[in-house]
């Protein structure tokens, strides 16, 4: 679609230059977050989203949780931005035993 300032394209059509990166999104995570945000529930994530201490240094453990959390929030914020009926903030709590992130939409 042509606009006075440029051409509107689908996000999947973006091409990153050699110095920049395009955000990548996991469709399954987006779908899961949308479902729980709309139903006022939470999701406890598995797989690559689990962060356990497992002999890691404190700094490594904290950095891994921060990186995974930022990725989850990026996905949650996209879901919120793309759905006018959703308002609030991504809430992320870590299960103290399993290391699973538990994600919900906190109403603001």
Beta strands, then each sheet from edge to edge (+ up, - down):
strand 1: 2-3
strand 2: 6-7
strand 3: 43-44
strand 4: 89-94
strand 5: 101-106
sheet 1: 1+ 2-
sheet 2: 3+ 5- 4+
end
